[in-house]
Amino acid sequence: MKRKSWLAISIVTASLLTGCGATDNASNEHDHTQHAANGDLQEKTASIDQLPKFLDNQDPVIIESYKIAGANRELLTSIPCYCGCGESAGHQHNGNCFIKEELSDGAIVWDDHGTRCGVCMEIAVISSKLKQAGKTPLEIRNYIDNTYKEGYGKPTPTPMPS
């Protein structure tokens, strides 16, 4: 991984550890888990407020990344991932690294891909921070594309935001 990426991960990690408070997910009722064709674990919960059980024993930074991705799921549909997951997992955007789909009844099918990938988490967290700073989806997309265009995997086939 490039040195620039490690620095960004360190900064992201520090900001996550001092960021939002934890949500209690100990009493969540989960519908089911399954494995995708590529081996990713997918788990359905009743809503975005219920995190999947596969996060129960994860590092707090990873858990916070999932919370951030859940809170920014619309934005992340406009942001590509540069870890190569478009080819390896069929992801269409960075949001797919955390959430496979949002069902019409509000249920969420989470994906554990993001638990194993610093690039996925970094892109989601940086995108969220830029949104909080008042950047538009197009400005955020341009920043991510420019930052990750060299030394990373092929980007997901994510359409440009309008």
TORKOL-4160 file (C-alpha; in steps of 0.2 Angstrom, whole numbers, padded with zeros to 4 digits, m for minus):
162
<pt num="1" X="0000" Y="0000" Z="0000"/>
<pt num="2" X="0006" Y="0017" Z="m0004"/>
<pt num="3" X="0014" Y="0028" Z="0010"/>
<pt num="4" X="0001" Y="0041" Z="0007"/>
<pt num="5" X="m0013" Y="0029" Z="0010"/>
<pt num="6" X="m0005" Y="0023" Z="0026"/>
<pt num="7" X="m0005" Y="0041" Z="0032"/>
<pt num="8" X="m0023" Y="0044" Z="0027"/>
<pt num="9" X="m0028" Y="0028" Z="0036"/>
<pt num="10" X="m0019" Y="0034" Z="0052"/>
<pt num="11" X="m0028" Y="0051" Z="0051"/>
<pt num="12" X="m0045" Y="0042" Z="0048"/>
<pt num="13" X="m0042" Y="0030" Z="0062"/>
<pt num="14" X="m0038" Y="0044" Z="0074"/>
<pt num="15" X="m0053" Y="0054" Z="0069"/>
<pt num="16" X="m0065" Y="0039" Z="0070"/>
<pt num="17" X="m0059" Y="0035" Z="0088"/>
<pt num="18" X="m0063" Y="0052" Z="0093"/>
<pt num="19" X="m0079" Y="0053" Z="0083"/>
<pt num="20" X="m0097" Y="0047" Z="0085"/>
<pt num="21" X="m0103" Y="0037" Z="0100"/>
<pt num="22" X="m0107" Y="0019" Z="0098"/>
<pt num="23" X="m0124" Y="0012" Z="0095"/>
<pt num="24" X="m0129" Y="m0003" Z="0106"/>
<pt num="25" X="m0133" Y="m0017" Z="0094"/>
<pt num="26" X="m0133" Y="m0031" Z="0107"/>
<pt num="27" X="m0151" Y="m0034" Z="0106"/>
<pt num="28" X="m0153" Y="m0033" Z="0087"/>
<pt num="29" X="m0164" Y="m0046" Z="0079"/>
<pt num="30" X="m0156" Y="m0053" Z="0063"/>
<pt num="31" X="m0165" Y="m0062" Z="0049"/>
<pt num="32" X="m0151" Y="m0072" Z="0041"/>
<pt num="33" X="m0134" Y="m0073" Z="0035"/>
<pt num="34" X="m0127" Y="m0080" Z="0019"/>
<pt num="35" X="m0111" Y="m0080" Z="0009"/>
<pt num="36" X="m0110" Y="m0072" Z="m0008"/>
<pt num="37" X="m0102" Y="m0081" Z="m0023"/>
<pt num="38" X="m0085" Y="m0072" Z="m0019"/>
<pt num="39" X="m0085" Y="m0078" Z="m0001"/>
<pt num="40" X="m0091" Y="m0061" Z="0007"/>
<pt num="41" X="m0103" Y="m0064" Z="0022"/>
<pt num="42" X="m0120" Y="m0055" Z="0019"/>
<pt num="43" X="m0132" Y="m0052" Z="0034"/>
<pt num="44" X="m0149" Y="m0044" Z="0034"/>
<pt num="45" X="m0155" Y="m0033" Z="0048"/>
<pt num="46" X="m0172" Y="m0025" Z="0050"/>
<pt num="47" X="m0166" Y="m0007" Z="0047"/>
<pt num="48" X="m0150" Y="0004" Z="0045"/>
<pt num="49" X="m0150" Y="0006" Z="0064"/>
<pt num="50" X="m0146" Y="m0012" Z="0067"/>
<pt num="51" X="m0128" Y="m0017" Z="0063"/>
<pt num="52" X="m0124" Y="m0035" Z="0058"/>
<pt num="53" X="m0118" Y="m0047" Z="0070"/>
<pt num="54" X="m0102" Y="m0050" Z="0059"/>
<pt num="55" X="m0096" Y="m0033" Z="0067"/>
<pt num="56" X="m0099" Y="m0039" Z="0085"/>
<pt num="57" X="m0080" Y="m0043" Z="0088"/>
<pt num="58" X="m0073" Y="m0030" Z="0076"/>
<pt num="59" X="m0061" Y="m0016" Z="0079"/>
<pt num="60" X="m0071" Y="0000" Z="0084"/>
<pt num="61" X="m0063" Y="0009" Z="0068"/>
<pt num="62" X="m0071" Y="m0004" Z="0057"/>
<pt num="63" X="m0088" Y="m0003" Z="0066"/>
<pt num="64" X="m0088" Y="0016" Z="0065"/>
<pt num="65" X="m0084" Y="0014" Z="0046"/>
<pt num="66" X="m0100" Y="0004" Z="0044"/>
<pt num="67" X="m0110" Y="0017" Z="0053"/>
<pt num="68" X="m0103" Y="0031" Z="0042"/>
<pt num="69" X="m0106" Y="0021" Z="0027"/>
<pt num="70" X="m0124" Y="0018" Z="0033"/>
<pt num="71" X="m0127" Y="0036" Z="0036"/>
<pt num="72" X="m0120" Y="0041" Z="0019"/>
<pt num="73" X="m0127" Y="0027" Z="0008"/>
<pt num="74" X="m0134" Y="0039" Z="m0005"/>
<pt num="75" X="m0118" Y="0048" Z="m0007"/>
<pt num="76" X="m0108" Y="0032" Z="m0008"/>
<pt num="77" X="m0118" Y="0027" Z="m0023"/>
<pt num="78" X="m0109" Y="0041" Z="m0032"/>
<pt num="79" X="m0091" Y="0036" Z="m0026"/>
<pt num="80" X="m0081" Y="0022" Z="m0034"/>
<pt num="81" X="m0071" Y="0010" Z="m0024"/>
<pt num="82" X="m0052" Y="0008" Z="m0029"/>
<pt num="83" X="m0049" Y="m0009" Z="m0021"/>
<pt num="84" X="m0053" Y="m0020" Z="m0036"/>
<pt num="85" X="m0070" Y="m0025" Z="m0029"/>
<pt num="86" X="m0079" Y="m0021" Z="m0045"/>
<pt num="87" X="m0070" Y="m0035" Z="m0053"/>
<pt num="88" X="m0068" Y="m0047" Z="m0038"/>
<pt num="89" X="m0085" Y="m0045" Z="m0030"/>
<pt num="90" X="m0096" Y="m0036" Z="m0043"/>
<pt num="91" X="m0098" Y="m0020" Z="m0033"/>
<pt num="92" X="m0104" Y="m0005" Z="m0042"/>
<pt num="93" X="m0099" Y="0009" Z="m0030"/>
<pt num="94" X="m0090" Y="0011" Z="m0013"/>
<pt num="95" X="m0107" Y="0009" Z="m0004"/>
<pt num="96" X="m0107" Y="m0010" Z="m0009"/>
<pt num="97" X="m0092" Y="m0013" Z="0001"/>
<pt num="98" X="m0103" Y="m0011" Z="0016"/>
<pt num="99" X="m0121" Y="m0013" Z="0010"/>
<pt num="100" X="m0127" Y="m0025" Z="m0003"/>
<pt num="101" X="m0144" Y="m0018" Z="m0004"/>
<pt num="102" X="m0158" Y="m0008" Z="0005"/>
<pt num="103" X="m0174" Y="m0017" Z="0003"/>
<pt num="104" X="m0191" Y="m0009" Z="0001"/>
<pt num="105" X="m0197" Y="m0013" Z="0019"/>
<pt num="106" X="m0181" Y="m0003" Z="0026"/>
<pt num="107" X="m0171" Y="m0019" Z="0029"/>
<pt num="108" X="m0153" Y="m0019" Z="0025"/>
<pt num="109" X="m0142" Y="m0033" Z="0018"/>
<pt num="110" X="m0125" Y="m0029" Z="0024"/>
<pt num="111" X="m0109" Y="m0035" Z="0016"/>
<pt num="112" X="m0093" Y="m0039" Z="0026"/>
<pt num="113" X="m0081" Y="m0035" Z="0012"/>
<pt num="114" X="m0077" Y="m0018" Z="0021"/>
<pt num="115" X="m0071" Y="m0027" Z="0036"/>
<pt num="116" X="m0056" Y="m0033" Z="0027"/>
<pt num="117" X="m0051" Y="m0018" Z="0016"/>
<pt num="118" X="m0043" Y="m0002" Z="0022"/>
<pt num="119" X="m0046" Y="0006" Z="0005"/>
<pt num="120" X="m0065" Y="0004" Z="0006"/>
<pt num="121" X="m0066" Y="0011" Z="0024"/>
<pt num="122" X="m0054" Y="0025" Z="0019"/>
<pt num="123" X="m0064" Y="0031" Z="0004"/>
<pt num="124" X="m0081" Y="0030" Z="0014"/>
<pt num="125" X="m0074" Y="0040" Z="0029"/>
<pt num="126" X="m0065" Y="0053" Z="0018"/>
<pt num="127" X="m0081" Y="0055" Z="0007"/>
<pt num="128" X="m0091" Y="0058" Z="0023"/>
<pt num="129" X="m0079" Y="0071" Z="0030"/>
<pt num="130" X="m0079" Y="0080" Z="0014"/>
<pt num="131" X="m0098" Y="0080" Z="0014"/>
<pt num="132" X="m0098" Y="0087" Z="0031"/>
<pt num="133" X="m0086" Y="0100" Z="0025"/>
<pt num="134" X="m0099" Y="0106" Z="0013"/>
<pt num="135" X="m0092" Y="0098" Z="m0003"/>
<pt num="136" X="m0104" Y="0092" Z="m0017"/>
<pt num="137" X="m0105" Y="0074" Z="m0022"/>
<pt num="138" X="m0096" Y="0079" Z="m0039"/>
<pt num="139" X="m0082" Y="0088" Z="m0029"/>
<pt num="140" X="m0081" Y="0073" Z="m0018"/>
<pt num="141" X="m0080" Y="0061" Z="m0033"/>
<pt num="142" X="m0067" Y="0071" Z="m0041"/>
<pt num="143" X="m0056" Y="0071" Z="m0025"/>
<pt num="144" X="m0058" Y="0052" Z="m0023"/>
<pt num="145" X="m0054" Y="0049" Z="m0042"/>
<pt num="146" X="m0039" Y="0060" Z="m0041"/>
<pt num="147" X="m0032" Y="0053" Z="m0025"/>
<pt num="148" X="m0034" Y="0035" Z="m0030"/>
<pt num="149" X="m0031" Y="0035" Z="m0048"/>
<pt num="150" X="m0013" Y="0028" Z="m0047"/>
<pt num="151" X="m0007" Y="0014" Z="m0036"/>
<pt num="152" X="m0024" Y="0006" Z="m0032"/>
<pt num="153" X="m0036" Y="m0007" Z="m0040"/>
<pt num="154" X="m0047" Y="m0004" Z="m0055"/>
<pt num="155" X="m0062" Y="0007" Z="m0049"/>
<pt num="156" X="m0079" Y="0001" Z="m0048"/>
<pt num="157" X="m0090" Y="0006" Z="m0063"/>
<pt num="158" X="m0099" Y="0020" Z="m0054"/>
<pt num="159" X="m0108" Y="0034" Z="m0064"/>
<pt num="160" X="m0103" Y="0052" Z="m0061"/>
<pt num="161" X="m0115" Y="0062" Z="m0050"/>
<pt num="162" X="m0124" Y="0076" Z="m0058"/>
